[in-house]
Amino acid sequence: MTARVLLVENDVLCREDIAETLAEHGYDVLEAGNGRDALAKLETASEPPFLILLDLGTPIMNGWEFREAQLSHPNHREIPVVIMSGNTEIRSFAKELNAAGVLKKPFGLEELLNVVSAAKSAAS
């Protein structure tokens, strides 16, 4: 099984940094700049990701709308989501969205790797 992560982040530089770090640690990263792109990636992926890293503030379809769509889809609803946000209410948002965890922006790369590694262990 490929260790695939879906990364949903509209900030291109931030997305590239996160994707590069994850790739360097052996993860296959699907990248999306908004929720609509992320749903398309889920539909066309040869195998589903074990984790979705979700920025709430994406254009076109924000993280809240993406999560609603994801939870309504029988093939995607079980994929855990970690919310990425700089908002001080992130823990409350995560609870509302039934998220598996949070990454408060700005976060360090070690924190990112710890969260992804824990999710991978839980999925195994």
The first five atom37 places (N, CA, C, CB, O) and aatype in JSON, in Angstrom:
{
  "aatype": [12, 16, 0, 1, 19, 10, 10, 19, 6, 2, 3, 19, 10, 4, 1, 6, 3, 9, 0, 6, 16, 10, 0, 6, 8, 7, 18, 3, 19, 10, 6, 0, 7, 2, 7, 1, 3, 0, 10, 0, 11, 10, 6, 16, 0, 15, 6, 14, 14, 13, 10, 9, 10, 10, 3, 10, 7, 16, 14, 9, 12, 2, 7, 17, 6, 13, 1, 6, 0, 5, 10, 15, 8, 14, 2, 8, 1, 6, 9, 14, 19, 19, 9, 12, 15, 7, 2, 16, 6, 9, 1, 15, 13, 0, 11, 6, 10, 2, 0, 0, 7, 19, 10, 11, 11, 14, 13, 7, 10, 6, 6, 10, 10, 2, 19, 19, 15, 0, 0, 11, 15, 0, 0, 15],
  "atom_mask": [
    [1, 1, 1, 1, 1],
    [1, 1, 1, 1, 1],
    [1, 1, 1, 1, 1],
    [1, 1, 1, 1, 1],
    [1, 1, 1, 1, 1],
    [1, 1, 1, 1, 1],
    [1, 1, 1, 1, 1],
    [1, 1, 1, 1, 1],
    [1, 1, 1, 1, 1],
    [1, 1, 1, 1, 1],
    [1, 1, 1, 1, 1],
    [1, 1, 1, 1, 1],
    [1, 1, 1, 1, 1],
    [1, 1, 1, 1, 1],
    [1, 1, 1, 1, 1],
    [1, 1, 1, 1, 1],
    [1, 1, 1, 1, 1],
    [1, 1, 1, 1, 1],
    [1, 1, 1, 1, 1],
    [1, 1, 1, 1, 1],
    [1, 1, 1, 1, 1],
    [1, 1, 1, 1, 1],
    [1, 1, 1, 1, 1],
    [1, 1, 1, 1, 1],
    [1, 1, 1, 1, 1],
    [1, 1, 1, 0, 1],
    [1, 1, 1, 1, 1],
    [1, 1, 1, 1, 1],
    [1, 1, 1, 1, 1],
    [1, 1, 1, 1, 1],
    [1, 1, 1, 1, 1],
    [1, 1, 1, 1, 1],
    [1, 1, 1, 0, 1],
    [1, 1, 1, 1, 1],
    [1, 1, 1, 0, 1],
    [1, 1, 1, 1, 1],
    [1, 1, 1, 1, 1],
    [1, 1, 1, 1, 1],
    [1, 1, 1, 1, 1],
    [1, 1, 1, 1, 1],
    [1, 1, 1, 1, 1],
    [1, 1, 1, 1, 1],
    [1, 1, 1, 1, 1],
    [1, 1, 1, 1, 1],
    [1, 1, 1, 1, 1],
    [1, 1, 1, 1, 1],
    [1, 1, 1, 1, 1],
    [1, 1, 1, 1, 1],
    [1, 1, 1, 1, 1],
    [1, 1, 1, 1, 1],
    [1, 1, 1, 1, 1],
    [1, 1, 1, 1, 1],
    [1, 1, 1, 1, 1],
    [1, 1, 1, 1, 1],
    [1, 1, 1, 1, 1],
    [1, 1, 1, 1, 1],
    [1, 1, 1, 0, 1],
    [1, 1, 1, 1, 1],
    [1, 1, 1, 1, 1],
    [1, 1, 1, 1, 1],
    [1, 1, 1, 1, 1],
    [1, 1, 1, 1, 1],
    [1, 1, 1, 0, 1],
    [1, 1, 1, 1, 1],
    [1, 1, 1, 1, 1],
    [1, 1, 1, 1, 1],
    [1, 1, 1, 1, 1],
    [1, 1, 1, 1, 1],
    [1, 1, 1, 1, 1],
    [1, 1, 1, 1, 1],
    [1, 1, 1, 1, 1],
    [1, 1, 1, 1, 1],
    [1, 1, 1, 1, 1],
    [1, 1, 1, 1, 1],
    [1, 1, 1, 1, 1],
    [1, 1, 1, 1, 1],
    [1, 1, 1, 1, 1],
    [1, 1, 1, 1, 1],
    [1, 1, 1, 1, 1],
    [1, 1, 1, 1, 1],
    [1, 1, 1, 1, 1],
    [1, 1, 1, 1, 1],
    [1, 1, 1, 1, 1],
    [1, 1, 1, 1, 1],
    [1, 1, 1, 1, 1],
    [1, 1, 1, 0, 1],
    [1, 1, 1, 1, 1],
    [1, 1, 1, 1, 1],
    [1, 1, 1, 1, 1],
    [1, 1, 1, 1, 1],
    [1, 1, 1, 1, 1],
    [1, 1, 1, 1, 1],
    [1, 1, 1, 1, 1],
    [1, 1, 1, 1, 1],
    [1, 1, 1, 1, 1],
    [1, 1, 1, 1, 1],
    [1, 1, 1, 1, 1],
    [1, 1, 1, 1, 1],
    [1, 1, 1, 1, 1],
    [1, 1, 1, 1, 1],
    [1, 1, 1, 0, 1],
    [1, 1, 1, 1, 1],
    [1, 1, 1, 1, 1],
    [1, 1, 1, 1, 1],
    [1, 1, 1, 1, 1],
    [1, 1, 1, 1, 1],
    [1, 1, 1, 1, 1],
    [1, 1, 1, 0, 1],
    [1, 1, 1, 1, 1],
    [1, 1, 1, 1, 1],
    [1, 1, 1, 1, 1],
    [1, 1, 1, 1, 1],
    [1, 1, 1, 1, 1],
    [1, 1, 1, 1, 1],
    [1, 1, 1, 1, 1],
    [1, 1, 1, 1, 1],
    [1, 1, 1, 1, 1],
    [1, 1, 1, 1, 1],
    [1, 1, 1, 1, 1],
    [1, 1, 1, 1, 1],
    [1, 1, 1, 1, 1],
    [1, 1, 1, 1, 1],
    [1, 1, 1, 1, 1],
    [1, 1, 1, 1, 1]
  ],
  "atom_positions": [
    [[0.84, -1.19, 0.0], [0.0, 0.0, 0.0], [0.88, 1.24, 0.0], [-0.96, 0.0, 1.22], [1.8, 1.37, 0.81]],
    [[0.59, 2.14, -0.91], [1.32, 3.4, -0.98], [0.92, 4.29, 0.18], [1.07, 4.11, -2.33], [-0.26, 4.36, 0.53]],
    [[1.87, 4.97, 0.76], [1.59, 5.91, 1.83], [1.23, 7.25, 1.19], [2.81, 6.05, 2.8], [2.07, 8.14, 1.07]],
    [[-0.04, 7.37, 0.79], [-0.49, 8.54, 0.03], [-1.22, 9.53, 0.95], [-1.42, 8.11, -1.13], [-2.03, 9.15, 1.79]],
    [[-0.89, 10.81, 0.75], [-1.52, 11.91, 1.48], [-2.12, 12.86, 0.46], [-0.5, 12.64, 2.43], [-1.49, 13.17, -0.55]],
    [[-3.33, 13.34, 0.73], [-3.93, 14.4, -0.07], [-3.72, 15.71, 0.67], [-5.46, 14.14, -0.36], [-4.19, 15.87, 1.8]],
    [[-3.03, 16.63, 0.05], [-2.7, 17.93, 0.64], [-3.55, 19.0, -0.05], [-1.18, 18.25, 0.5], [-3.43, 19.22, -1.25]],
    [[-4.41, 19.66, 0.73], [-5.28, 20.7, 0.2], [-4.85, 22.03, 0.81], [-6.79, 20.4, 0.51], [-5.13, 22.31, 1.98]],
    [[-4.18, 22.84, 0.01], [-3.6, 24.11, 0.49], [-3.54, 25.07, -0.69], [-2.16, 23.9, 1.11], [-3.0, 24.73, -1.74]],
    [[-4.11, 26.27, -0.53], [-4.13, 27.22, -1.64], [-2.85, 28.04, -1.76], [-5.29, 28.15, -1.48], [-2.56, 28.56, -2.84]],
    [[-2.07, 28.17, -0.7], [-0.82, 28.91, -0.77], [0.22, 28.01, -1.45], [-0.34, 29.35, 0.67], [0.66, 27.0, -0.9]],
    [[0.6, 28.41, -2.66], [1.48, 27.57, -3.49], [2.8, 27.27, -2.8], [1.74, 28.24, -4.83], [3.24, 26.12, -2.79]],
    [[3.44, 28.28, -2.23], [4.74, 28.05, -1.57], [4.6, 27.13, -0.37], [5.36, 29.39, -1.13], [5.43, 26.24, -0.16]],
    [[3.58, 27.34, 0.41], [3.33, 26.49, 1.58], [3.06, 25.05, 1.11], [2.13, 27.03, 2.41], [3.6, 24.1, 1.68]],
    [[2.22, 24.91, 0.09], [1.9, 23.57, -0.43], [3.15, 22.87, -0.95], [0.85, 23.67, -1.55], [3.35, 21.69, -0.69]],
    [[3.99, 23.61, -1.68], [5.22, 23.01, -2.2], [6.15, 22.57, -1.08], [5.94, 23.99, -3.12], [6.74, 21.49, -1.15]],
    [[6.29, 23.4, -0.04], [7.16, 23.04, 1.1], [6.67, 21.78, 1.8], [7.23, 24.2, 2.09], [7.46, 20.88, 2.11]],
    [[5.37, 21.73, 2.05], [4.8, 20.57, 2.74], [4.95, 19.32, 1.87], [3.31, 20.82, 3.08], [5.37, 18.27, 2.35]],
    [[4.59, 19.44, 0.59], [4.67, 18.29, -0.32], [6.1, 17.78, -0.44], [4.12, 18.67, -1.71], [6.34, 16.57, -0.42]],
    [[7.04, 18.7, -0.56], [8.45, 18.31, -0.68], [8.93, 17.58, 0.57], [9.33, 19.54, -0.94], [9.61, 16.56, 0.48]],
    [[8.57, 18.11, 1.73], [8.97, 17.48, 2.99], [8.39, 16.07, 3.1], [8.52, 18.34, 4.19], [9.09, 15.13, 3.46]],
    [[7.1, 15.93, 2.78], [6.47, 14.61, 2.86], [7.09, 13.64, 1.86], [4.96, 14.73, 2.62], [7.33, 12.48, 2.18]],
    [[7.35, 14.12, 0.64], [7.96, 13.26, -0.38], [9.35, 12.79, 0.05], [8.06, 14.01, -1.72], [9.72, 11.64, -0.17]],
    [[10.11, 13.69, 0.68], [11.44, 13.33, 1.16], [11.39, 12.25, 2.24], [12.15, 14.57, 1.72], [12.37, 11.54, 2.47]],
    [[10.23, 12.12, 2.89], [10.07, 11.11, 3.93], [9.25, 9.92, 3.45], [9.42, 11.72, 5.15], [8.71, 9.16, 4.26]],
    [[9.16, 9.75, 2.13], [8.58, 8.55, 1.57], [7.09, 8.56, 1.3], [0.0, 0.0, 0.0], [6.51, 7.52, 0.97]],
    [[6.45, 9.7, 1.43], [5.02, 9.77, 1.17], [4.75, 10.16, -0.27], [4.35, 10.76, 2.13], [5.48, 10.95, -0.86]],
    [[3.68, 9.61, -0.82], [3.19, 9.99, -2.14], [2.16, 11.09, -1.89], [2.56, 8.75, -2.94], [1.17, 10.86, -1.19]],
    [[2.37, 12.28, -2.45], [1.51, 13.42, -2.14], [0.69, 13.82, -3.35], [2.36, 14.61, -1.65], [1.22, 14.12, -4.43]],
    [[-0.62, 13.83, -3.15], [-1.54, 14.41, -4.14], [-1.77, 15.84, -3.68], [-2.9, 13.58, -4.25], [-2.09, 16.07, -2.52]],
    [[-1.63, 16.8, -4.58], [-1.78, 18.21, -4.21], [-3.02, 18.81, -4.84], [-0.55, 19.0, -4.63], [-3.35, 18.54, -5.99]],
    [[-3.71, 19.64, -4.06], [-4.88, 20.37, -4.55], [-4.86, 21.77, -3.96], [-6.21, 19.62, -4.17], [-4.49, 21.97, -2.81]],
    [[-5.26, 22.75, -4.77], [-5.28, 24.14, -4.34], [-6.6, 24.59, -3.74], [0.0, 0.0, 0.0], [-6.69, 25.68, -3.19]],
    [[-7.62, 23.74, -3.86], [-8.93, 24.06, -3.27], [-9.73, 22.77, -3.12], [-9.71, 25.1, -4.14], [-9.31, 21.71, -3.57]],
    [[-10.89, 22.89, -2.48], [-11.71, 21.72, -2.21], [-12.22, 21.02, -3.45], [0.0, 0.0, 0.0], [-12.31, 19.79, -3.48]],
    [[-12.56, 21.77, -4.48], [-13.06, 21.16, -5.71], [-11.98, 20.3, -6.35], [-13.55, 22.24, -6.7], [-12.23, 19.17, -6.77]],
    [[-10.75, 20.85, -6.43], [-9.62, 20.07, -6.95], [-9.4, 18.82, -6.11], [-8.34, 20.93, -6.99], [-9.12, 17.75, -6.64]],
    [[-9.52, 18.97, -4.79], [-9.29, 17.84, -3.88], [-10.31, 16.72, -4.13], [-9.36, 18.31, -2.42], [-9.94, 15.55, -4.13]],
    [[-11.57, 17.08, -4.32], [-12.59, 16.06, -4.61], [-12.27, 15.34, -5.92], [-13.99, 16.7, -4.67], [-12.43, 14.12, -6.01]],
    [[-11.83, 16.1, -6.92], [-11.46, 15.48, -8.19], [-10.29, 14.52, -8.01], [-11.09, 16.56, -9.23], [-10.28, 13.44, -8.61]],
    [[-9.31, 14.89, -7.19], [-8.16, 14.01, -6.93], [-8.62, 12.72, -6.25], [-7.11, 14.74, -6.05], [-8.13, 11.64, -6.57]],
    [[-9.56, 12.84, -5.3], [-10.08, 11.65, -4.63], [-10.77, 10.72, -5.63], [-11.05, 12.04, -3.5], [-10.62, 9.5, -5.56]],
    [[-11.53, 11.3, -6.55], [-12.27, 10.51, -7.54], [-11.36, 9.79, -8.51], [-13.22, 11.4, -8.31], [-11.68, 8.68, -8.94]],
    [[-10.23, 10.4, -8.86], [-9.37, 9.82, -9.89], [-8.15, 9.07, -9.35], [-8.91, 10.9, -10.81], [-7.41, 8.47, -10.12]],
    [[-7.94, 9.1, -8.04], [-6.77, 8.43, -7.45], [-6.88, 6.92, -7.64], [-6.64, 8.78, -5.94], [-7.95, 6.33, -7.47]],
    [[-5.76, 6.3, -7.99], [-5.74, 4.85, -8.17], [-5.98, 4.12, -6.85], [-4.41, 4.41, -8.78], [-6.53, 3.02, -6.83]],
    [[-5.57, 4.74, -5.77], [-5.91, 4.24, -4.44], [-6.07, 5.45, -3.53], [-4.8, 3.25, -3.89], [-5.41, 6.47, -3.73]],
    [[-6.94, 5.34, -2.53], [-7.22, 6.52, -1.7], [-6.05, 6.87, -0.78], [-8.46, 6.28, -0.88], [-5.24, 6.01, -0.44]],
    [[-5.97, 8.13, -0.39], [-4.96, 8.51, 0.58], [-5.34, 7.97, 1.97], [-4.78, 10.05, 0.62], [-6.52, 7.72, 2.24]],
    [[-4.36, 7.81, 2.82], [-4.65, 7.4, 4.19], [-4.96, 8.61, 5.06], [-3.48, 6.6, 4.78], [-5.42, 8.47, 6.19]],
    [[-4.69, 9.83, 4.52], [-4.87, 11.06, 5.28], [-5.09, 12.22, 4.33], [-3.65, 11.32, 6.19], [-4.53, 12.28, 3.23]],
    [[-5.92, 13.17, 4.79], [-6.12, 14.43, 4.08], [-5.67, 15.55, 4.99], [-7.61, 14.62, 3.63], [-6.16, 15.69, 6.11]],
    [[-4.72, 16.36, 4.51], [-4.3, 17.58, 5.21], [-5.09, 18.71, 4.59], [-2.74, 17.82, 5.11], [-4.91, 19.0, 3.4]],
    [[-5.95, 19.37, 5.36], [-6.94, 20.28, 4.82], [-6.81, 21.69, 5.39], [-8.31, 19.75, 5.07], [-7.0, 21.92, 6.58]],
    [[-6.49, 22.63, 4.5], [-6.55, 24.05, 4.83], [-8.01, 24.47, 4.73], [-5.61, 24.91, 3.88], [-8.66, 24.16, 3.73]],
    [[-8.52, 25.17, 5.73], [-9.93, 25.56, 5.7], [-10.19, 26.74, 4.78], [-10.38, 25.91, 7.09], [-11.3, 26.88, 4.26]],
    [[-9.19, 27.59, 4.56], [-9.4, 28.83, 3.83], [-9.04, 28.78, 2.36], [0.0, 0.0, 0.0], [-8.34, 29.66, 1.87]],
    [[-9.49, 27.76, 1.66], [-9.19, 27.67, 0.23], [-10.29, 28.34, -0.59], [-9.01, 26.2, -0.2], [-11.44, 28.39, -0.16]],
    [[-9.94, 28.86, -1.77], [-10.94, 29.47, -2.63], [-11.77, 28.41, -3.36], [-10.27, 30.41, -3.65], [-11.49, 27.22, -3.25]],
    [[-12.77, 28.84, -4.1], [-13.65, 28.03, -4.92], [-14.51, 27.11, -4.06], [-12.84, 27.2, -5.94], [-15.73, 27.24, -4.04]],
    [[-13.9, 26.19, -3.35], [-14.6, 25.35, -2.36], [-13.71, 25.31, -1.13], [-14.89, 23.89, -2.92], [-12.62, 24.76, -1.17]],
    [[-14.19, 25.91, -0.03], [-13.35, 25.98, 1.17], [-13.33, 24.64, 1.9], [-13.85, 27.09, 2.1], [-14.02, 23.69, 1.53]],
    [[-12.54, 24.59, 2.95], [-12.36, 23.35, 3.7], [-13.64, 22.83, 4.32], [0.0, 0.0, 0.0], [-13.85, 21.62, 4.39]],
    [[-14.49, 23.74, 4.77], [-15.77, 23.33, 5.36], [-16.64, 22.64, 4.31], [-16.52, 24.56, 5.96], [-17.22, 21.59, 4.57]],
    [[-16.72, 23.23, 3.13], [-17.53, 22.67, 2.04], [-16.94, 21.35, 1.55], [-17.62, 23.67, 0.87], [-17.67, 20.4, 1.26]],
    [[-15.61, 21.29, 1.47], [-14.95, 20.05, 1.07], [-15.29, 18.94, 2.06], [-13.43, 20.24, 0.98], [-15.66, 17.84, 1.66]],
    [[-15.17, 19.24, 3.34], [-15.4, 18.21, 4.36], [-16.84, 17.71, 4.3], [-15.09, 18.78, 5.77], [-17.09, 16.51, 4.46]],
    [[-17.78, 18.6, 4.08], [-19.18, 18.19, 3.95], [-19.34, 17.23, 2.76], [-20.1, 19.43, 3.77], [-20.0, 16.2, 2.88]],
    [[-18.73, 17.59, 1.64], [-18.81, 16.73, 0.45], [-18.1, 15.4, 0.69], [-18.2, 17.44, -0.77], [-18.6, 14.34, 0.3]],
    [[-16.96, 15.45, 1.33], [-16.2, 14.23, 1.6], [-17.0, 13.28, 2.49], [-14.84, 14.58, 2.27], [-17.07, 12.08, 2.22]],
    [[-17.61, 13.82, 3.54], [-18.36, 12.98, 4.47], [-19.63, 12.39, 3.84], [-18.74, 13.79, 5.71], [-20.13, 11.37, 4.3]],
    [[-20.14, 13.03, 2.81], [-21.34, 12.51, 2.15], [-21.02, 11.46, 1.09], [-22.12, 13.65, 1.52], [-21.93, 10.83, 0.55]],
    [[-19.74, 11.26, 0.81], [-19.34, 10.29, -0.22], [-18.95, 8.97, 0.44], [-18.16, 10.84, -1.07], [-18.03, 8.94, 1.26]],
    [[-19.63, 7.88, 0.1], [-19.37, 6.6, 0.78], [-17.94, 6.09, 0.65], [-20.29, 5.56, 0.26], [-17.45, 5.41, 1.55]],
    [[-17.26, 6.4, -0.46], [-15.89, 5.9, -0.64], [-14.83, 6.77, 0.03], [-15.59, 5.8, -2.1], [-13.68, 6.35, 0.15]],
    [[-15.21, 7.96, 0.46], [-14.21, 8.89, 1.0], [-14.45, 9.3, 2.45], [-14.19, 10.12, 0.16], [-13.57, 9.9, 3.07]],
    [[-15.59, 8.98, 3.0], [-15.95, 9.49, 4.33], [-15.06, 8.97, 5.45], [-17.37, 9.15, 4.64], [-14.92, 9.62, 6.49]],
    [[-14.45, 7.81, 5.25], [-13.62, 7.22, 6.32], [-12.18, 7.74, 6.32], [-13.61, 5.71, 6.18], [-11.43, 7.42, 7.24]],
    [[-11.8, 8.51, 5.32], [-10.42, 9.03, 5.28], [-10.28, 10.12, 6.34], [-10.07, 9.58, 3.85], [-11.0, 11.11, 6.3]],
    [[-9.36, 9.95, 7.28], [-9.2, 10.97, 8.32], [-8.65, 12.28, 7.76], [-8.28, 10.45, 9.42], [-7.9, 12.3, 6.79]],
    [[-9.05, 13.36, 8.41], [-8.66, 14.7, 8.0], [-7.95, 15.4, 9.16], [-9.89, 15.53, 7.54], [-8.4, 15.35, 10.3]],
    [[-6.84, 16.04, 8.84], [-6.16, 16.93, 9.79], [-6.34, 18.35, 9.26], [-4.62, 16.55, 9.97], [-5.97, 18.65, 8.13]],
    [[-6.91, 19.2, 10.1], [-7.18, 20.59, 9.74], [-5.92, 21.41, 9.91], [-8.33, 21.17, 10.6], [-5.23, 21.32, 10.92]],
    [[-5.62, 22.23, 8.89], [-4.49, 23.17, 8.96], [-5.07, 24.58, 8.93], [-3.47, 22.93, 7.77], [-5.77, 24.95, 7.98]],
    [[-4.78, 25.37, 9.97], [-5.31, 26.73, 10.01], [-4.52, 27.56, 11.01], [-6.8, 26.73, 10.38], [-3.94, 27.04, 11.96]],
    [[-4.5, 28.86, 10.77], [-3.89, 29.77, 11.71], [-4.92, 30.37, 12.66], [0.0, 0.0, 0.0], [-4.57, 31.14, 13.55]],
    [[-6.18, 30.02, 12.46], [-7.26, 30.56, 13.29], [-7.15, 30.05, 14.72], [-8.62, 30.18, 12.7], [-6.86, 28.88, 14.95]],
    [[-7.38, 30.94, 15.67], [-7.29, 30.56, 17.08], [-8.38, 29.57, 17.49], [-7.36, 31.81, 17.95], [-8.27, 28.93, 18.53]],
    [[-9.42, 29.46, 16.69], [-10.53, 28.54, 16.99], [-10.33, 27.17, 16.35], [-11.85, 29.14, 16.52], [-11.29, 26.4, 16.23]],
    [[-9.12, 26.86, 15.93], [-8.87, 25.64, 15.16], [-9.36, 24.37, 15.87], [-7.39, 25.51, 14.87], [-9.9, 23.47, 15.23]],
    [[-9.17, 24.28, 17.17], [-9.59, 23.06, 17.88], [-11.11, 22.93, 17.87], [-9.07, 23.07, 19.33], [-11.65, 21.83, 17.74]],
    [[-11.8, 24.04, 18.02], [-13.26, 24.03, 17.94], [-13.72, 23.64, 16.54], [-13.82, 25.41, 18.32], [-14.66, 22.85, 16.39]],
    [[-13.06, 24.19, 15.52], [-13.4, 23.84, 14.14], [-13.18, 22.36, 13.9], [-12.57, 24.68, 13.15], [-14.01, 21.69, 13.28]],
    [[-12.06, 21.84, 14.4], [-11.74, 20.43, 14.21], [-12.82, 19.54, 14.82], [-10.37, 20.1, 14.83], [-13.2, 18.52, 14.24]],
    [[-13.3, 19.94, 15.98], [-14.36, 19.17, 16.63], [-15.64, 19.21, 15.8], [-14.63, 19.7, 18.06], [-16.28, 18.18, 15.6]],
    [[-16.01, 20.39, 15.32], [-17.2, 20.55, 14.49], [-17.11, 19.71, 13.21], [-17.41, 22.02, 14.13], [-18.1, 19.16, 12.74]],
    [[-15.91, 19.62, 12.66], [-15.7, 18.91, 11.41], [-15.34, 17.44, 11.6], [-14.61, 19.6, 10.61], [-15.07, 16.73, 10.63]],
    [[-15.33, 16.99, 12.85], [-14.96, 15.61, 13.18], [-13.59, 15.26, 12.59], [-16.02, 14.64, 12.66], [-13.41, 14.19, 12.01]],
    [[-12.65, 16.17, 12.77], [-11.3, 15.97, 12.24], [-10.48, 15.1, 13.18], [-10.6, 17.32, 12.02], [-10.72, 15.05, 14.39]],
    [[-9.5, 14.42, 12.61], [-8.63, 13.54, 13.38], [-7.55, 14.31, 14.14], [-7.98, 12.52, 12.46], [-6.97, 13.79, 15.09]],
    [[-7.3, 15.55, 13.72], [-6.26, 16.33, 14.38], [-6.15, 17.72, 13.78], [0.0, 0.0, 0.0], [-6.89, 18.08, 12.87]],
    [[-5.21, 18.48, 14.31], [-4.98, 19.84, 13.85], [-3.5, 20.12, 13.7], [-5.61, 20.84, 14.83], [-2.65, 19.54, 14.38]],
    [[-3.2, 21.02, 12.79], [-1.87, 21.61, 12.65], [-2.09, 23.11, 12.65], [-1.13, 21.11, 11.33], [-2.59, 23.68, 11.68]],
    [[-1.72, 23.75, 13.75], [-1.9, 25.2, 13.88], [-0.8, 25.9, 13.12], [-1.91, 25.63, 15.37], [0.38, 25.71, 13.41]],
    [[-1.19, 26.72, 12.14], [-0.21, 27.47, 11.35], [0.3, 28.66, 12.14], [-0.84, 27.95, 10.01], [-0.48, 29.29, 12.86]],
    [[1.55, 28.98, 12.04], [2.58, 28.22, 11.32], [3.04, 27.02, 12.16], [3.78, 29.13, 10.98], [3.2, 27.13, 13.37]],
    [[3.24, 25.91, 11.52], [3.71, 24.71, 12.22], [5.07, 24.32, 11.67], [2.7, 23.53, 12.06], [5.43, 24.66, 10.54]],
    [[5.81, 23.6, 12.49], [7.13, 23.15, 12.09], [7.05, 21.84, 11.3], [0.0, 0.0, 0.0], [6.06, 21.12, 11.38]],
    [[8.09, 21.57, 10.56], [8.11, 20.36, 9.74], [8.11, 19.1, 10.6], [9.31, 20.36, 8.82], [7.53, 18.09, 10.22]],
    [[8.76, 19.16, 11.76], [8.76, 18.01, 12.66], [7.34, 17.72, 13.16], [9.71, 18.25, 13.84], [6.93, 16.57, 13.25]],
    [[6.61, 18.79, 13.49], [5.23, 18.62, 13.93], [4.38, 17.99, 12.82], [4.62, 19.98, 14.36], [3.58, 17.09, 13.07]],
    [[4.57, 18.46, 11.59], [3.88, 17.91, 10.43], [4.17, 16.41, 10.3], [4.31, 18.64, 9.14], [3.25, 15.61, 10.18]],
    [[5.44, 16.06, 10.33], [5.82, 14.65, 10.18], [5.28, 13.78, 11.31], [7.34, 14.52, 10.11], [4.9, 12.63, 11.08]],
    [[5.24, 14.31, 12.51], [4.69, 13.55, 13.64], [3.2, 13.26, 13.44], [4.9, 14.32, 14.95], [2.74, 12.15, 13.69]],
    [[2.45, 14.27, 13.0], [1.01, 14.11, 12.78], [0.75, 13.1, 11.66], [0.36, 15.47, 12.44], [-0.11, 12.23, 11.79]],
    [[1.49, 13.22, 10.56], [1.29, 12.31, 9.42], [1.71, 10.88, 9.79], [2.1, 12.81, 8.19], [1.03, 9.92, 9.43]],
    [[2.81, 10.76, 10.5], [3.27, 9.44, 10.93], [2.26, 8.76, 11.86], [4.63, 9.55, 11.63], [2.0, 7.57, 11.73]],
    [[1.7, 9.53, 12.78], [0.69, 8.98, 13.69], [-0.54, 8.52, 12.93], [0.29, 10.02, 14.75], [-1.12, 7.48, 13.25]],
    [[-0.95, 9.29, 11.93], [-2.11, 8.91, 11.12], [-1.81, 7.65, 10.31], [-2.52, 10.06, 10.18], [-2.68, 6.79, 10.14]],
    [[-0.59, 7.54, 9.81], [-0.21, 6.35, 9.05], [-0.21, 5.11, 9.95], [1.19, 6.54, 8.41], [-0.67, 4.05, 9.54]],
    [[0.29, 5.26, 11.15], [0.27, 4.14, 12.11], [-1.15, 3.72, 12.44], [1.0, 4.51, 13.4], [-1.44, 2.53, 12.54]],
    [[-2.04, 4.7, 12.61], [-3.44, 4.4, 12.93], [-4.12, 3.71, 11.76], [-4.19, 5.68, 13.29], [-5.02, 2.9, 11.97]],
    [[-3.71, 4.02, 10.53], [-4.34, 3.44, 9.34], [-3.82, 2.03, 9.06], [-4.07, 4.33, 8.12], [-4.48, 1.26, 8.35]],
    [[-2.68, 1.68, 9.6], [-2.07, 0.37, 9.3], [-2.73, -0.75, 10.07], [-0.59, 0.39, 9.61], [-2.34, -1.91, 9.93]]
  ]
}
